[in-house]
């Protein structure tokens, strides 16, 4: 790419700084000195991608190696895409402005089901065939990772190799294996065979999917000796050094702050939560490590605010001491700390009280406190194993409003197993009770924002067999909420039914879905997660063309004995455990937090295997 | 290193003149303000913050630069909690400046001096036009300068641009070489579906440079180079807009 060409057209697109790079801490390495050149590709906008910790971690890990180089690219917004297509500008990497086709490896992050069409679009904008088998020896190798790699089948036609699980160490092994194979003169097939030997790597072309006469999936089995069966996800232990020289975007990112991953994994065991299952087992970063990392990030980035992130940050065994140490000792310049989604319980109340005093810089930021009770009634919270009582929620709200927070955000879900209309009505009651407490402290200024999403059953969770809620019931329950909630001082939002349905289909589809994704993309589907861009008709036509009925696909209950399209991928948790949890859910039985005693899901063996390797 | 102890010194106002160069020309005004806060924090300078729920650093950029433009002498005022010498400030800043920002000068100004934006008198721009003949540009400039009024629209408001044009003339110098510089090491032809690079080879076209001095009137309206180019009908030929200086009341910074 050439700067002159960009200068001609960038002024005509929105937010051009998304496409220019040169941020603080971006690494521009010598092209000639690198023996393996990789570009991290994020299938969403720059602002979303730059908020992704995985991108920052892998960028840091690869660029630390003297003979490897890692750059970045993001999905261009439709105005930029139109310009690129009209002017023949290929998709390029931000650091060197080189077209993606010049790299050895393109590494996609797959964070979410609703941006898969962007992956195809980015390959096409790079001038590459979207189908893996149509890219020849000269084309870059296309790999993918992230949570989407735990269920790789829908993308099996397009991606050469998946890295399942945590890539902190695996990415280096993959690049080394690639380099070695290429040096030995191997062709693409040969390189992929070498990669297939790296633990955690899944090369879809080395597995064959077979179907019954009725068209049900019968099995997915390896067809070459190198292919692993099952492919077991990678884990790291202990957590490697956290990146501190984070790239600081100029364009405001979605999460515009520094971040430290304070732990990985979660012990709560919420049955709907894919992240809670696939990131097991729990590994904490020590207090000293967190505090030091926070200081180094503040120094190297200049961020005034640093997020202590994990799936459930209040669960870190030393969270109070960590925050205390940061806000009491780092006063000049002071650092504010943010915690994502707090659990609404007694401990979070203490955290709120401890750092909620008015006007103190270097505390927890006071712009909205988020709690996720997930369900309105105690019965239903037991079903999903969300160990929070109504009293917890109300006490958390009390503490928050009493400490000058004026707005509380509450997250709920509908479409949960065994759910009735009464359970949904209970959401309305709970929200009103919270607001009453708000009135007591903040009078008319008290606000509650309520976000109600629809449960999309995900692979590797106890609800993977459960159907997506049917349309009629969904609408009725949303009506219950709409009627009960939109009064003064309550802000209510819920998820779009079409994008939920699409997400549900893609989340549990098999390899045959690839053709539908390709057709939808050809018909113009992009940025499906952005409601204003979702081209539902394109998807309907694509499903029809490949003989998928979206309704049955999403709303069908899976049988216990059914072969699931992700059975050959192991996240360490046994299918028997997930089924047991699903049964306990329907009986309303809770399962204790892993910290109270191992519940024998199997994930801990991942660490033991690791020790033996 | 700046002193760390919190002191009861009177706050001090530092005026920094800096360049905003090519790599950063697409950064918007608000993004630049945020970038400066981070630069100053990285430098460990004792920035003063506003009070309240969400404290903001007390920094003021004299004049927003339109997205896509470079600036040779941009000015920012920073309030520090304790006095530091200009040399100390420069020494702290240097290692924390991103590619695309460089310091021209730092000086301490009286804390009570009026806000920078209110002191602007005029700004001078060099505008490089590519792909349009010199004759054509001369004609359009002459036409425009002969007019007494020039109604233009900007952000849904109509106003007279003519009194805000202090001077407008063709400049004889060639554009600076960096304008045409490609990415270092970039010599390969990109493997694009079709390569339109040739079509934009600057050497194949006429290149003209306009020098425009745009004024600020008593109502606080300021002439903008992009609005001027639109009025000239030359927007699509502008390849570089460089603000070379900002003139303030009483003296040039």
Interface residues (C-beta under 8 A of the other chain):
Chain A: X1 X2 X3 X4 X5 X7 X8 X10 X11 X15 X16 X17 X19 X20 X22 X23 X24 X30 X31 X32 X87 X88 X89 X90 X92 X96 X97 X98 X99 X101 X102 X127 X248 X250 X251 X252 X256 X298 X299 X300 X301 X302 X303 X304 X331 X332 X333 X359 X361 X365 X366 X367
Chain B: X4 X6 X22 X23 X24 X26 X27 X28 X30 X31 X32 X34 X35 X37 X38 X39 X40 X41 X42 X44 X46 X47 X49 X51 X52 X53 X54 X55 X67 X68 X96 X98 X99 X100 X180 X181 X182 X183 X185 X186 X188 X190 X191 X192 X193 X194 X195 X196 X197 X200 X202 X239 X240
